[in-house]
Amino acid sequence: VTSGNCLAVTTGRTGGNTIVSSERFELSPRAYQIRFNLNLPAGVQATVVVRRDGAPWDILGFRQTVNGTGGWGSWVYQFQGSGSFTNARLDVE
């Protein structure tokens, strides 16, 4: 799945309550590669997760915590989709 300008941002008042979510996409029980760039302050952690876009909001094969360096970082991971879903999404928390 390749995403363009299709992200939504929700920000909490006190920090630590921010989530960026992709649009829904289909996920199959096969191998995927996920590649992303984030600009996080040094020492700040973000969790990147592929989950169901609806109750029970379960993780669908990928969850990774990354650490900020004070600039842009690039990450690449391989993961296996945990089943067939039409309502998967990618979240950055």
N, C-alpha and C positions, 0 to 999 in steps of 0.2 A: 504494500500500500504506500503510495507516495502522497504526501499532503502538501498543499500549497498554502494559500491564505485562508485556512479554515480552522483557526484556533479560537477558543473562548477563554477569557481570563476572569477569574473571580478572586478578589483580594480582601483579606480580613483587615480589620482596623489596627491590630497590634502585631502584625507580622506573624510568620509561621502558619498562617491560615490561607495561603495562596494555592490555587490549583489552576492548571492550564490543561484543557481537555481537547482532544481532536474530535472531529466528526466521527460518527459511527462507521465502522467498516466490517467486512466479513472476515472471519478467522476460521481456518481449517486445521485439522491435526497434522501439520507438516512443519518442516523447518523454515524459520524466518531469520532474517538479519535486520536488526534495528540499528540505525545510525542517527545520532543527534548531536547538536552543538548547544551548549548553555553558557551563559555568562553569569557566574555566581560569585558573590563576595567570598574572600578567603575565609575558610572555616565554616561556611554555610553548607548544609547538606540538602540535597533534593532527592526525592524518590521518584523513579520513573517506573510506571506500571501499566501493563495491558490488562484491562479488566472489562467485565460486562457493564454495559451502559444501561443499568437498571437492576432492580433487586434480583438477586442478593448481592450485587456489586462484587462478585468474586474475581480473584486473579485468574487469568486465562493463560498462564505459562511464562509470564515475565514480570519480575520485580527486581529492581536494582537501585541501590542508594549510591549517589555520586557526591564527591566533595568539591566545593568551590575552591578556586585558586586565586581569585581576584581578577580574572580575565576570562576570555573565551576558552572553553575546553571542548574536545571532541571525543565521543565515545562510540564504540561499535560493539555490539553483542549479538550472539546467536541464541535463539530460543526455539522451543517446540510448542506450537499451539496445542492447547489442552483439549480441544474438541472442535465441533462445528458450531459456529455462532454467527448470527447476522447482526449482532449488536455489540461488537467489541469496540473499545476506544483506548486511546493512549492518554494517560494522565502524567503530568509532571507536578509533584506536590512539594 
